[in-house]
Amino acid sequence: MDIEAVAEEDPEAIHTLAINVQEGFTAAQAERIVDNLDLTGKTREQGIEQLHKLYDMFNKVDATQIEVNPWAVTPQKDIYCVDAKINIDENAFFRQEEIIDAH
């Protein structure tokens, strides 16, 4: 999905969510996201779990951005991150040498 094209053609389809760094990513925020995506049942629960894991990873690797595109849902209603882009704060490279060296 070309996010720039979506933003131009249907800006209402783009949802943003600010996260208070002192409170962290909350269950209510995760639920809001999966509800905006119309995920239900097993897929909804997996989506919530993956969002929390993405937020934890964001903090653990000193990320400035994590972009998942796409999320795919199997016929069995499992959800997978198929591709992702992760940018790491260059000021934290010394803490993320294992990741940087693997790149």
Secondary structure, DSSP 8 states (H G I E B T S, - for coil): --HHHHHHH-GGG-------TTT-S-HHHHHHHHHHTT--HHHHHHHHHHHHHHHHHHHHTTEEEEEE--EEE-TTS-EEE--EEEEE-GGGGGG-HHHHHH-
